[in-house]
Structure formats: structure tokens, C-alpha cells
């Protein structure tokens, strides 16, 4: 064999050897876990060759999200392929959850948070899911039983608690007061303070990073309420609707107004010592005591009445009319309540008494319940009629406002464009976010609750019947 041929053979063998070796996965690669048996395919399509079937509970490394439907992944043997991105099959894990899942697969006992002695500061108000991560898409650890004692270890967001149970098992549960009753001091709160009665969704313990313009850090002074919320209102990090939200105050919640920076905002403190800013509009806040400096409640803008006053004419609100600050606050509260359910699995005809799965109308209904305690009809047809009865609706997609409910018909359904709108032909409902984005859920395969971006040629636009506000 001559030298040139030998060199070529050697180069080819080295190339094959390198190609056969699985690529190393970066330590920063996102980890995930299978929720059921799922096919690992050679291509991101159901027609792709099945390389193997991943069993339920196997941990994999996510290398790339191909699109809304497929993930490029590497299994534990180093095989690279594609799996469905549906949360019915795959759950993304954070670092702590990935370590817990690895320990569980190795038969190691679950570690208690920071190895500390169990000190209960809360209990389950009803049956609630304990999950490996702060998301309804995270894997289920088990269900906590009603009245079961737990310890809240941290508050990663306004919607979740990290907890440890009496056996030392850690996980995440919803912070909604429907599920968790606080019986002691939250992490980071001053001694003796609790968030009882605040809906379990305070931002206490989130650290100095949660403050802006002086908001977010509790005062050392005793809590002395001098006002009460009369409707759901957003607590923000600064005196403007452009500031980030801390959480939503619920109707009937006692607060302390600590400053009046201008005629439109109060600086307030809640019962857990969390400070922030809320609209001073009397539709949201009722002053029950003395304001700082003896200030009077902020006057609300009034519109001069012409003299003589014209006879008012009945009118239908236009969908293009800008939202009032009050309605805008309510809409943002509803949208935020809906966003916390991203990834929740779809189930047609889902139970209206729990939040483990949703169909389209159940999801919309729950968002309004959580944010405003507003109980909409249970199905999309009833919700559509509710919006029609209010009068603030439009059939023009481009006239929709953020927060409008959108109603759709089945493909091929004949619509009488010249007659009155018929809610009986509605088959789907979603919530408009603006910029051609819909917050909705419509199938198991799509991944449950999601934000869908709609193109001008999308089937969604052809199926659109009308949309409008429910508040």
C-alpha cells in the first residue's frame, strides 16, 4: 500500500471515529424529563425514523427548540434525536429539580431544604399538587392532603411557594389561598408577620432585587392599616403603570398608605410588610383612616358638564375606545392570572373545580376568577353571549384591544355576515394580548395553555367571529 493511500485510509478512520463519538453536552444545557413513553426520532416529524422509545421518567438534555412542536435532545447514552415538545410528554427541569430527579432515579432519599429541622409555617387548605418546579408543567411529586402541615422555605414568584413536608421532601405548590393557609412567618418577613388573608401571593422574601423606586422593602414600623382595597388592583414597584408588578392585591385587603407621591398613586404597605405603589382611584382604594400628613383622599378627575347639558344618546361602546386606567388594571390582572397557567395540559370538558387541566373556556373562566373573582359562564358559547350582551365587541380583528376575549367558529362554518351575531356557533375562545398574540389552550398536541402568534394567513383569522371585553 503506498503512502498516499495509507494516509487517506487513516484520515477516513479518524473522521469516522470522531463522527461516532456523541457530542459533549454543555453544563448549561437545559435538562428535561419524560412524562410518558415518547419516541426519539431521527427527524423533527412524525414521519421520522424512531431511534428508540424513551420511557417515562428518563432525564434528557435539550439541545435546541426546533419550533413549537419539536425539541432536539440527547439521551443518557449520547444518542441525539428529536422528541415532541408537548408538555404531555416532556417537562423542563430547573437545576434543583434536575438534581432531585437524578437522586430519585438513583434511589436516594429526598433532602430537606438546607437540611434544617422541619418548622411548619403553613398547611394545605385543600388537596394541592406538589411539583418538582414552580410551574404547572413541572412533574408531579405527589398530592398534599387537606390540613397537611408544610414549611414554606422560599417564595420564587408571586404564584409559587417552595416548601418542604414533614418527611423532608421538597417541591413547589401554588401560593393561592385556596390551596395554602399561612400559619406562621414567611421567609424574609419580620418576626411575627404573616401573609394571612393576602391570598398567599406576597413577594415577601424576594430580596432587595424586587424593589424599585423604593418599593419592595418592608418598613420596620408596625403595620397600621388606613385603607382597604375595594377591587383587585396591581401593586407596582413605582408610581406608574409602566413599572413592574409585585403582585395583585385582592378585593377587601387591608393596606397602609405610607405616602402620597402625586394625585394618582399611593405608596402602600401590605400586612406582610411588602411596599409598593397602587392607583389612588376610589374604584380601587377606600381610605378608612388618616393619610400621611393629613392629606385628603386623592380627588378623581371630573368632566365639566356643558350648560345646558345635551340630551344623552344611547351608544354602543366602540372596540377601538382606549381603556380607562381602572379597566386596564383589571385586564392586566386577568392576563397575569392566565399566564401563570402556561403549560397546563389541555383536556376537553375539563373539571371546573380544579386547575390541573383546562379546555378553552375553563381556562378563560379561571383567569377571571383568580384575578377579579368574576364568574363567567362555563362554556365558550355562554361567554360569547356575555360579551355580546355587554355591547363592547367588534368583528374586526384589527380593532381588538389587549385583554379582549376572542371567539371562533369551526373551519367551514357558514356565518351570516348580514344578520346579528349568533353565539351558538362558537366553538373556541381565547384572550387577545395584542400584536396578533392569543393566550389560549386548544389541544393536547399543542402543549396546553400557550401564547400563540397568529400570522395574517392563519386559519385562526378565517375562523374569527368577534371579540370584546368582559370587564
C-alpha positions in Angstrom: 0.0 0.0 0.0 1.6 3.3 -1.0 1.9 6.2 1.5 -0.8 8.3 -0.1 -3.4 5.5 0.2 -2.4 4.7 3.7 -2.7 8.4 4.7 -6.2 8.5 3.1 -7.3 5.4 5.0 -6.0 6.7 8.3 -7.8 10.1 7.8 -11.1 8.4 6.9 -10.9 6.1 10.0 -10.2 9.2 12.2 -13.1 11.0 10.7 -15.5 8.1 11.3 -14.2 7.8 14.9 -14.9 11.4 15.6 -18.4 11.2 14.0 -19.3 8.2 16.1 -18.5 10.0 19.3 -21.5 11.7 20.8 -21.0 15.4 21.2 -20.4 16.7 24.7 -23.4 18.4 26.3 -22.7 21.8 27.9 -23.2 22.1 31.6 -25.6 24.9 30.8 -27.8 22.7 28.6 -31.5 22.7 29.7 -32.5 19.4 31.4 -35.9 17.8 30.9 -37.7 14.7 32.0 -40.2 12.5 30.1 -43.8 12.4 31.4 -44.7 9.3 29.5 -43.3 7.0 26.8 -42.2 9.2 23.9 -40.4 8.4 20.6 -36.9 9.7 19.9 -36.9 10.3 16.2 -34.2 10.9 13.6 -36.0 13.9 12.2 -38.4 16.6 13.7 -41.5 15.0 12.2 -43.8 12.1 13.0 -42.6 10.5 9.8 -39.1 10.5 11.1 -37.4 7.1 11.9 -37.9 6.0 15.5 -34.4 5.7 17.1 -35.8 4.4 20.4 -38.7 4.9 22.8 -37.8 6.9 25.8 -39.5 5.5 28.9 -41.4 7.7 31.4 -39.1 9.4 33.9 -35.9 9.4 31.8 -33.9 12.6 32.0 -32.6 14.1 28.8 -30.6 17.1 27.7 -32.4 19.7 25.4 -30.0 20.9 22.8 -32.4 23.1 20.8 -36.0 24.0 20.4 -36.7 23.4 16.7 -40.2 25.0 16.7 -43.4 24.9 18.8 -43.7 21.2 18.3 -40.2 19.6 18.4 -37.1 19.6 20.6 -33.6 18.4 19.6 -32.4 16.3 22.6 -29.6 14.0 23.7 -30.5 10.9 25.8 -28.3 9.4 28.5 -26.5 7.1 26.1 -25.5 10.1 23.9 -28.0 9.5 21.1 -29.2 12.7 19.6 -32.7 12.9 18.1 -36.0 14.8 18.2 -39.0 14.5 20.6 -42.4 16.2 20.8 -42.2 19.5 22.7 -45.7 18.9 24.2 -45.8 19.2 28.0 -47.8 15.9 27.9 -44.5 14.2 27.1 -41.7 16.5 28.3 -41.2 18.6 31.4 -38.4 21.1 31.6 -36.4 21.0 34.8 -34.6 23.7 36.6 -31.2 22.8 38.2 -32.7 21.9 41.6 -35.4 19.8 40.0 -32.9 18.0 37.8 -30.8 17.1 40.8 -33.9 15.9 42.7 -35.0 13.8 39.7 -31.5 12.3 39.5 -31.4 11.5 43.2 -34.9 9.9 42.9 -33.8 7.7 40.0 -30.8 6.6 41.9 -32.9 5.6 44.9 -31.5 8.4 47.1 -33.8 9.9 49.8 -35.1 13.4 49.1 -33.1 16.0 51.0 -34.8 18.6 53.2 -34.4 22.2 52.3 -31.0 23.2 53.6 -31.1 20.2 55.9 -32.8 22.2 58.5 -35.3 20.9 61.1 -38.9 20.9 59.9 -40.7 24.0 61.2 -44.3 24.3 59.9 -45.5 27.7 59.0 -48.3 26.7 56.7 -50.8 24.0 55.9 -52.7 22.7 52.9 -56.2 24.3 52.7 -57.3 21.7 50.2 -55.7 18.9 48.1 -52.9 20.5 46.1 -50.2 19.2 43.7 -46.6 19.2 44.9 -44.3 19.7 41.8 -40.6 19.5 41.1 -40.6 23.0 39.7 -42.5 26.3 40.0 -44.8 25.6 37.1 -47.9 23.5 36.3 -45.8 22.0 33.5 -43.4 20.5 36.1 -43.5 16.9 37.0 -45.9 15.9 39.9 -44.1 14.7 43.1 -47.4 13.9 44.9 -50.6 15.5 46.2 -50.6 17.2 49.6 -53.7 16.4 51.6 -56.0 18.9 53.2 -54.7 20.2 56.6 -51.3 18.6 56.0 -48.5 20.7 57.7 -45.7 22.1 55.5 -42.9 24.6 55.8 -42.6 27.4 53.2 -38.8 27.7 52.5 -38.8 30.4 49.8 -41.1 32.4 47.5 -39.7 32.1 44.0 -42.6 34.1 42.4 -45.9 35.7 43.3 -47.7 32.4 42.4 -45.5 29.7 43.9 -44.0 28.6 47.3 -41.0 26.3 47.6 -41.9 24.0 50.5 -40.8 21.0 52.5 -43.1 18.4 54.0 -42.8 16.6 57.3 -40.8 13.8 55.7 -38.3 16.2 54.3 -39.5 16.1 50.7 -39.2 19.4 48.9 -41.1 20.8 46.0 -43.3 23.7 44.8 -47.0 24.4 45.4 -49.4 27.1 44.3 -49.4 30.1 46.7 -53.1 30.7 46.1 -55.0 30.9 49.4 -57.5 28.4 48.1 -54.7 25.8 48.5 -52.3 27.1 51.2 -53.1 28.7 54.6 -50.2 30.5 56.2 -49.9 29.8 59.9 -46.5 31.4 60.7 -43.8 33.8 59.4 -42.8 33.7 55.8 -39.1 33.6 54.8 -37.7 37.1 54.9 -40.6 38.6 56.7 -40.1 40.3 60.0 -40.8 38.2 63.1 -44.4 37.7 63.9 -45.7 38.9 60.5 -47.6 36.6 58.2 -49.4 37.0 54.9 -52.6 35.5 56.2 -55.5 36.9 54.3 -53.4 38.2 51.4 -54.1 35.4 49.1 -50.8 33.8 49.7 -49.2 35.6 46.9 -47.0 38.2 48.5 -43.5 38.9 47.3 -42.0 38.8 50.9 -38.6 37.3 51.0 -37.8 38.1 47.4 -34.9 40.2 48.4 -33.7 43.7 47.6 -33.8 42.9 43.9 -37.6 43.2 44.0 -37.5 46.9 44.8 -37.6 49.9 42.5 -38.2 53.5 43.3 -38.1 52.5 47.0 -40.8 49.7 46.6 -40.5 46.2 47.7 -38.7 46.5 51.1 -40.9 46.4 54.1 -40.8 49.2 56.7 -39.7 48.4 60.2 -42.7 50.3 61.6 -45.8 48.4 62.8 -48.5 47.7 60.2 -51.3 50.3 60.7 -53.9 49.9 58.0 -55.6 53.1 56.9 -57.2 51.9 53.7 -58.8 48.8 52.1 -59.0 47.6 48.5 -62.5 47.7 47.0 -61.4 45.8 43.8 -58.5 43.9 42.6 -55.6 46.2 41.9 -51.9 45.8 40.9 -49.2 46.6 43.4 -46.3 48.0 41.4 -42.6 48.9 42.0 -43.1 52.5 41.1 -45.8 55.2 40.7 -46.7 54.4 37.1 -48.3 51.6 35.2 -45.0 51.2 33.3 -43.3 49.8 36.4 -43.1 46.1 37.0 -45.8 44.3 39.0 -45.1 43.0 42.5 -48.4 41.2 42.9 -52.2 41.7 42.7 -54.0 43.0 45.8 -57.3 41.3 46.2 -60.6 43.0 47.0 -61.1 43.6 50.7 -57.4 43.5 51.6 -56.3 45.9 54.3 -53.3 48.1 53.4 -51.4 51.1 54.9 -50.9 54.2 52.8 -47.4 55.4 53.7 -47.1 58.3 51.2 -49.0 60.2 48.5 -46.4 60.9 45.8 -49.0 62.5 43.5 -52.7 62.8 42.7 -52.8 59.4 41.0 -50.8 57.0 43.2 -50.4 55.9 46.8 -47.3 54.3 48.2 -48.6 51.4 50.4 -47.5 48.6 52.6 -49.4 45.3 52.9 -49.8 43.1 56.1 -46.6 41.2 55.2 -44.5 44.4 55.1 -44.2 44.5 51.3 -44.3 48.0 49.9 -45.2 49.3 46.5 -47.5 51.7 44.6 -51.2 51.4 43.7 -53.6 53.6 41.9 -55.3 56.0 44.2 -58.6 55.8 42.2 -61.5 55.3 44.6 -62.7 52.4 42.4 -59.7 50.5 43.8 -58.8 52.0 47.2 -61.1 53.2 50.0 -59.4 55.3 52.6 -60.5 54.3 56.1 -58.1 56.3 58.3 -55.8 59.3 58.2 -53.4 59.6 55.2 -49.8 60.6 55.8 -49.5 64.3 56.6 -53.3 64.5 56.9 -53.8 64.6 53.2 -57.3 64.1 51.9 -58.0 61.2 49.5 -56.9 62.0 46.0 -59.7 63.7 44.1 -60.8 62.0 40.9 -60.8 63.9 37.6 -64.2 65.3 36.7 -65.6 66.2 33.3 -67.3 69.7 33.2 -71.0 69.5 32.3 -71.9 71.8 29.4 -74.7 74.3 30.1 -77.3 73.5 29.0 -76.4 69.8 29.1 -77.2 68.0 25.8 -79.7 65.1 25.9 -77.6 61.9 26.2 -78.0 59.5 23.3 -77.7 55.7 23.8 -74.5 54.3 22.2 -72.6 51.1 21.9 -69.0 51.2 23.2 -66.5 51.0 20.3 -63.9 48.3 20.4 -61.4 50.9 19.4 -62.1 53.0 22.5 -59.0 53.2 24.8 -59.3 51.5 28.1 -59.7 53.6 31.3 -56.9 53.2 33.9 -59.3 51.1 36.0 -60.2 48.7 33.3 -56.6 48.5 32.2 -55.6 47.4 35.7 -58.2 44.8 35.7 -57.3 43.4 32.3 -53.6 43.2 33.3 -54.6 41.3 36.5 -56.6 38.8 34.4 -53.8 38.3 31.9 -51.2 37.8 34.6 -53.5 35.3 36.3 -53.8 33.4 33.0 -50.1 33.5 32.3 -49.3 31.6 35.5 -51.0 28.5 33.9 -48.7 28.4 30.9 -48.1 24.7 30.0 -51.1 23.4 31.9 -52.4 20.3 29.9 -55.4 20.5 27.7 -58.5 18.4 28.4 -61.8 18.7 26.6 -64.6 19.1 29.1 -62.2 19.6 32.0 -63.5 19.9 35.5 -64.4 23.4 36.6 -63.4 22.6 40.2 -59.7 22.2 39.7 -56.8 23.6 37.7 -54.9 20.5 36.8 -56.2 20.6 33.2 -58.2 23.1 31.1 -60.3 23.3 28.0 -60.5 26.8 26.3 -63.5 28.2 28.2 -62.4 26.7 31.6 -59.1 28.4 31.2 -60.6 31.8 30.5 -63.1 31.4 33.3 -60.4 30.5 35.8 -58.3 33.6 34.9 -61.2 35.9 35.6 -62.0 34.1 38.8 -58.4 34.3 40.1 -57.9 37.9 39.2 -61.3 39.6 39.8 -63.5 36.9 41.4 -65.7 37.4 38.3 -67.5 34.2 37.4 -68.1 34.0 33.7 -70.3 31.3 32.0 -68.8 27.8 31.9 -68.6 27.4 28.1 -67.4 29.5 25.2 -70.9 30.0 23.8 -72.1 31.4 27.1 -69.0 33.6 27.4 -69.6 34.9 23.9 -73.2 35.8 24.7 -72.0 37.5 27.9 -69.7 39.7 25.8 -72.4 40.4 23.2 -74.8 41.4 25.9 -72.3 44.0 27.2 -72.2 45.6 23.8 -68.4 46.3 23.6 -67.5 44.0 20.8 -66.1 44.1 17.3 -65.9 41.7 14.3 -62.7 43.5 13.1 -59.6 41.6 14.2 -57.5 44.8 13.9 -59.8 46.7 16.3 -59.3 44.3 19.2 -57.9 45.6 22.4 -55.5 43.9 24.8 -57.5 41.6 27.1 -60.5 41.2 24.7 -62.0 37.7 24.6 -61.9 36.3 21.0 -64.5 33.9 19.8 -64.0 31.4 16.9 -66.1 29.0 14.9 -65.2 25.7 13.3 -63.5 25.7 9.9 -66.0 25.7 7.1 -68.8 27.1 9.3 -71.1 29.4 7.4 -71.6 32.8 9.1 -74.5 35.1 8.4 -72.5 38.3 8.0 -75.6 40.5 7.4 -77.6 39.4 10.4 -77.0 39.5 14.2 -74.1 37.6 15.6 -75.0 34.0 16.7 -73.2 32.8 19.8 -74.5 29.3 19.4 -72.0 28.6 16.6 -68.9 29.5 18.8 -66.5 26.6 19.2 -63.5 28.3 20.8 -62.4 31.2 23.0 -59.1 32.8 23.7 -57.7 36.1 25.1 -56.1 38.7 22.9 -52.7 40.0 24.1 -52.0 42.5 21.3 -49.5 42.2 18.4 -51.5 39.2 17.0 -50.9 37.1 20.0 -53.6 34.9 21.7 -53.4 33.5 25.2 -55.3 30.2 24.9 -55.5 26.4 25.0 -56.9 24.2 22.3 -55.4 20.7 22.1 -53.1 18.2 23.9 -50.8 18.1 20.9 -50.2 21.9 21.0 -48.9 21.8 24.6 -51.8 23.1 26.6 -52.0 26.7 27.7 -49.8 28.9 25.5 -49.3 32.2 23.8 -50.0 31.7 20.0 -48.6 34.2 17.5 -51.1 34.4 14.6 -50.0 35.2 11.0 -52.2 37.2 8.6 -52.9 34.0 6.6 -53.5 31.8 9.7 -56.6 29.7 9.9 -57.4 31.5 13.2 -58.1 34.7 11.4 -60.5 32.9 9.0 -62.3 31.3 11.9 -62.6 34.6 14.0 -66.2 35.6 14.6 -66.0 38.5 17.1 -64.2 39.7 20.1 -64.8 42.1 23.0 -64.3 43.0 26.7 -65.7 41.1 29.6 -65.0 43.8 32.1 
